[in-house]
Amino acid sequence: MVHRDVKPENVMVTHQGEVKLIDFGSVLVKVLAETNSLPVEKVEVGAVHYIAPEYLLKHSSSHQSDMYSVAMVIYEMLTGKLPFKAFKYQD
């Protein structure tokens, strides 16, 4: 499974100090991809500041895409800011 929406809002810390990932609404299940049973997505899923570049460019995600998102969350947690500024698209 690939979560595809790792962001601070989807990380929960329990009273025992355990970190839990929540909101599996956009999860990609490999067996569905292999049987071509996935719904067609017209828009990338996930929060734009945490999406891995390869997902935006190739529209394919993997566990490595989730690791990129985790790294973005940890960077923001440690520094209080995102490593990249928002990109403004201009025609």
PASEGU-88441 format. One record per atom (N, C-alpha, C): atom name; residue in three letters; x, y, z. Coordinates in Angstrom, 3 decimals. Example, Ala and Ser with C-alpha at 12.3 -4.5 7.8 and 13.67 -1.06 7.14 Angstrom:
REM residues 2
- N:ALA:13.190:-5.690:7.800
- CA:ALA:12.300:-4.500:7.800
- C:ALA:13.200:-3.300:7.800
- N:SER:12.850:-2.250:7.080
- CA:SER:13.670:-1.060:7.140
- C:SER:12.900:0.030:7.870
END
This chain:
REM residues 91
- N:MET:0.827:-1.173:0.000
- CA:MET:0.000:0.000:0.000
- C:MET:0.878:1.246:0.000
- N:VAL:0.427:2.235:-0.743
- CA:VAL:1.088:3.541:-0.755
- C:VAL:0.048:4.545:-0.272
- N:HIS:0.363:5.285:0.767
- CA:HIS:-0.596:6.193:1.396
- C:HIS:-0.951:7.371:0.487
- N:ARG:0.004:8.020:-0.106
- CA:ARG:-0.121:9.126:-1.049
- C:ARG:-0.664:10.429:-0.469
- N:ASP:-0.874:10.504:0.832
- CA:ASP:-1.351:11.761:1.429
- C:ASP:-0.731:11.964:2.808
- N:VAL:0.582:11.725:2.900
- CA:VAL:1.282:11.939:4.169
- C:VAL:1.474:13.445:4.338
- N:LYS:0.926:13.977:5.412
- CA:LYS:1.036:15.395:5.755
- C:LYS:0.807:15.519:7.252
- N:PRO:1.158:16.635:7.858
- CA:PRO:1.021:16.755:9.316
- C:PRO:-0.386:16.459:9.835
- N:GLU:-1.401:16.828:9.079
- CA:GLU:-2.776:16.598:9.511
- C:GLU:-3.132:15.123:9.584
- N:ASN:-2.357:14.269:8.909
- CA:ASN:-2.628:12.835:8.900
- C:ASN:-1.683:12.040:9.797
- N:VAL:-0.963:12.739:10.641
- CA:VAL:-0.084:12.077:11.612
- C:VAL:-0.641:12.339:13.002
- N:MET:-0.847:11.271:13.748
- CA:MET:-1.422:11.381:15.083
- C:MET:-0.434:10.776:16.088
- N:VAL:-0.276:11.415:17.224
- CA:VAL:0.571:10.894:18.293
- C:VAL:-0.353:10.530:19.452
- N:THR:-0.286:9.267:19.892
- CA:THR:-1.160:8.807:20.970
- C:THR:-0.630:9.276:22.319
- N:HIS:-1.426:9.077:23.355
- CA:HIS:-1.004:9.431:24.717
- C:HIS:0.211:8.619:25.163
- N:GLN:0.414:7.456:24.554
- CA:GLN:1.569:6.614:24.873
- C:GLN:2.797:7.005:24.058
- N:GLY:2.676:8.011:23.198
- CA:GLY:3.803:8.467:22.395
- C:GLY:3.979:7.733:21.079
- N:GLU:3.020:6.886:20.705
- CA:GLU:3.103:6.166:19.441
- C:GLU:2.650:7.076:18.305
- N:VAL:3.343:7.010:17.176
- CA:VAL:2.984:7.795:15.999
- C:VAL:2.131:6.916:15.095
- N:LYS:0.974:7.437:14.701
- CA:LYS:0.042:6.694:13.847
- C:LYS:-0.262:7.522:12.606
- N:LEU:-0.343:6.857:11.468
- CA:LEU:-0.735:7.497:10.225
- C:LEU:-2.222:7.230:10.021
- N:ILE:-2.990:8.282:9.763
- CA:ILE:-4.439:8.135:9.610
- C:ILE:-4.869:8.601:8.217
- N:ASP:-6.139:8.486:7.905
- CA:ASP:-6.771:8.911:6.661
- C:ASP:-6.222:8.131:5.472
- N:PHE:-6.779:6.979:5.252
- CA:PHE:-6.355:6.116:4.155
- C:PHE:-7.279:6.243:2.942
- N:GLY:-7.901:7.409:2.772
- CA:GLY:-8.835:7.628:1.672
- C:GLY:-8.192:7.653:0.306
- N:SER:-6.921:7.965:0.217
- CA:SER:-6.251:8.047:-1.091
- C:SER:-5.189:6.963:-1.261
- N:VAL:-5.259:5.925:-0.449
- CA:VAL:-4.249:4.871:-0.494
- C:VAL:-4.295:4.127:-1.834
- N:LEU:-3.128:3.753:-2.326
- CA:LEU:-2.997:2.968:-3.545
- C:LEU:-2.648:1.545:-3.134
- N:VAL:-3.492:0.617:-3.495
- CA:VAL:-3.265:-0.794:-3.175
- C:VAL:-2.698:-1.460:-4.421
- N:LYS:-1.528:-2.048:-4.288
- CA:LYS:-0.797:-2.583:-5.434
- C:LYS:-1.604:-3.613:-6.225
- N:VAL:-2.331:-4.452:-5.553
- CA:VAL:-3.091:-5.489:-6.263
- C:VAL:-4.142:-4.863:-7.181
- N:LEU:-4.706:-3.726:-6.799
- CA:LEU:-5.673:-3.050:-7.670
- C:LEU:-4.984:-2.469:-8.899
- N:ALA:-3.775:-1.965:-8.707
- CA:ALA:-3.013:-1.426:-9.840
- C:ALA:-2.656:-2.540:-10.820
- N:GLU:-2.317:-3.718:-10.300
- CA:GLU:-1.935:-4.835:-11.159
- C:GLU:-3.107:-5.383:-11.958
- N:THR:-4.314:-5.260:-11.441
- CA:THR:-5.490:-5.779:-12.148
- C:THR:-6.232:-4.686:-12.912
- N:ASN:-5.647:-3.504:-12.977
- CA:ASN:-6.262:-2.355:-13.662
- C:ASN:-7.652:-2.039:-13.111
- N:SER:-7.829:-2.185:-11.800
- CA:SER:-9.105:-1.910:-11.154
- C:SER:-9.128:-0.553:-10.457
- N:LEU:-8.113:0.263:-10.698
- CA:LEU:-8.043:1.567:-10.042
- C:LEU:-8.974:2.562:-10.715
- N:PRO:-9.564:3.440:-9.924
- CA:PRO:-10.357:4.506:-10.537
- C:PRO:-9.440:5.490:-11.259
- N:VAL:-9.940:6.108:-12.309
- CA:VAL:-9.166:7.099:-13.052
- C:VAL:-9.156:8.391:-12.248
- N:GLU:-7.964:8.903:-11.978
- CA:GLU:-7.823:10.136:-11.208
- C:GLU:-7.439:11.262:-12.148
- N:LYS:-8.233:12.312:-12.157
- CA:LYS:-7.955:13.449:-13.030
- C:LYS:-7.063:14.469:-12.347
- N:VAL:-6.992:14.419:-11.029
- CA:VAL:-6.194:15.351:-10.246
- C:VAL:-5.341:14.536:-9.282
- N:GLU:-4.099:14.973:-9.070
- CA:GLU:-3.232:14.284:-8.128
- C:GLU:-3.840:14.351:-6.731
- N:VAL:-3.669:13.281:-5.978
- CA:VAL:-4.164:13.268:-4.603
- C:VAL:-3.029:13.657:-3.664
- N:GLY:-3.384:14.208:-2.533
- CA:GLY:-2.389:14.592:-1.551
- C:GLY:-2.234:16.101:-1.466
- N:ALA:-1.589:16.528:-0.408
- CA:ALA:-1.354:17.954:-0.185
- C:ALA:-0.158:18.404:-1.028
- N:VAL:-0.325:19.473:-1.756
- CA:VAL:0.655:19.908:-2.748
- C:VAL:2.054:20.133:-2.164
- N:HIS:2.179:20.586:-0.944
- CA:HIS:3.494:20.845:-0.360
- C:HIS:4.235:19.571:0.034
- N:TYR:3.563:18.447:0.049
- CA:TYR:4.167:17.202:0.508
- C:TYR:4.246:16.130:-0.573
- N:ILE:3.749:16.413:-1.775
- CA:ILE:3.735:15.426:-2.858
- C:ILE:5.133:15.289:-3.455
- N:ALA:5.537:14.054:-3.708
- CA:ALA:6.837:13.795:-4.328
- C:ALA:6.827:14.255:-5.788
- N:PRO:7.934:14.790:-6.270
- CA:PRO:7.996:15.291:-7.650
- C:PRO:7.652:14.232:-8.699
- N:GLU:8.080:12.997:-8.499
- CA:GLU:7.803:11.968:-9.511
- C:GLU:6.310:11.681:-9.636
- N:TYR:5.579:11.879:-8.559
- CA:TYR:4.136:11.678:-8.638
- C:TYR:3.488:12.776:-9.476
- N:LEU:3.958:13.997:-9.316
- CA:LEU:3.424:15.098:-10.116
- C:LEU:3.822:14.972:-11.589
- N:LEU:5.035:14.515:-11.856
- CA:LEU:5.526:14.430:-13.235
- C:LEU:5.053:13.187:-13.977
- N:LYS:5.074:12.042:-13.312
- CA:LYS:4.772:10.773:-13.976
- C:LYS:3.413:10.186:-13.596
- N:HIS:2.764:10.781:-12.614
- CA:HIS:1.479:10.272:-12.109
- C:HIS:1.596:8.840:-11.608
- N:SER:2.770:8.514:-11.075
- CA:SER:2.929:7.199:-10.451
- C:SER:3.592:7.401:-9.095
- N:SER:3.150:6.620:-8.135
- CA:SER:3.694:6.751:-6.783
- C:SER:4.124:5.389:-6.267
- N:SER:5.020:5.417:-5.296
- CA:SER:5.530:4.195:-4.690
- C:SER:5.809:4.481:-3.222
- N:HIS:6.346:3.494:-2.539
- CA:HIS:6.702:3.718:-1.136
- C:HIS:7.750:4.833:-1.018
- N:GLN:8.553:5.023:-2.070
- CA:GLN:9.547:6.095:-2.059
- C:GLN:8.874:7.467:-2.084
- N:SER:7.735:7.570:-2.744
- CA:SER:6.975:8.824:-2.753
- C:SER:6.491:9.149:-1.349
- N:ASP:6.032:8.126:-0.630
- CA:ASP:5.607:8.325:0.754
- C:ASP:6.786:8.726:1.636
- N:MET:7.958:8.158:1.388
- CA:MET:9.139:8.510:2.176
- C:MET:9.523:9.969:1.942
- N:TYR:9.370:10.462:0.722
- CA:TYR:9.616:11.873:0.427
- C:TYR:8.674:12.730:1.273
- N:SER:7.397:12.359:1.302
- CA:SER:6.402:13.111:2.083
- C:SER:6.737:13.081:3.571
- N:VAL:7.177:11.933:4.067
- CA:VAL:7.575:11.823:5.473
- C:VAL:8.749:12.759:5.748
- N:ALA:9.712:12.802:4.833
- CA:ALA:10.863:13.689:5.006
- C:ALA:10.429:15.156:5.035
- N:MET:9.460:15.512:4.206
- CA:MET:8.947:16.885:4.200
- C:MET:8.289:17.223:5.539
- N:VAL:7.530:16.285:6.088
- CA:VAL:6.860:16.492:7.375
- C:VAL:7.900:16.642:8.485
- N:ILE:8.914:15.798:8.492
- CA:ILE:9.955:15.863:9.521
- C:ILE:10.738:17.178:9.408
- N:TYR:11.057:17.587:8.188
- CA:TYR:11.760:18.866:7.988
- C:TYR:10.935:20.010:8.566
- N:GLU:9.647:20.022:8.256
- CA:GLU:8.781:21.084:8.770
- C:GLU:8.674:21.019:10.294
- N:MET:8.628:19.815:10.834
- CA:MET:8.542:19.650:12.281
- C:MET:9.793:20.204:12.975
- N:LEU:10.955:19.989:12.379
- CA:LEU:12.214:20.421:12.991
- C:LEU:12.517:21.907:12.793
- N:THR:12.096:22.462:11.647
- CA:THR:12.461:23.840:11.332
- C:THR:11.309:24.828:11.459
- N:GLY:10.085:24.324:11.428
- CA:GLY:8.921:25.203:11.487
- C:GLY:8.529:25.800:10.145
- N:LYS:9.178:25.331:9.069
- CA:LYS:8.834:25.819:7.733
- C:LYS:9.074:24.714:6.715
- N:LEU:8.491:24.897:5.548
- CA:LEU:8.694:23.941:4.465
- C:LEU:10.010:24.247:3.757
- N:PRO:10.667:23.246:3.173
- CA:PRO:11.950:23.499:2.520
- C:PRO:11.831:24.268:1.206
- N:PHE:10.646:24.264:0.590
- CA:PHE:10.447:24.945:-0.682
- C:PHE:9.302:25.928:-0.570
- N:LYS:9.421:27.034:-1.271
- CA:LYS:8.329:28.005:-1.330
- C:LYS:7.295:27.518:-2.339
- N:ALA:6.071:27.980:-2.162
- CA:ALA:5.007:27.615:-3.093
- C:ALA:5.322:28.167:-4.473
- N:PHE:5.074:27.374:-5.485
- CA:PHE:5.317:27.770:-6.874
- C:PHE:4.037:28.371:-7.420
- N:LYS:4.144:29.548:-8.016
- CA:LYS:2.980:30.183:-8.640
- C:LYS:3.065:29.968:-10.149
- N:TYR:2.059:29.313:-10.673
- CA:TYR:2.007:29.053:-12.112
- C:TYR:1.505:30.288:-12.833
- N:GLN:2.207:30.680:-13.885
- CA:GLN:1.787:31.827:-14.678
- C:GLN:1.717:31.420:-16.138
- N:ASP:0.676:31.845:-16.812
- CA:ASP:0.522:31.543:-18.254
- C:ASP:1.473:32.357:-19.079
END
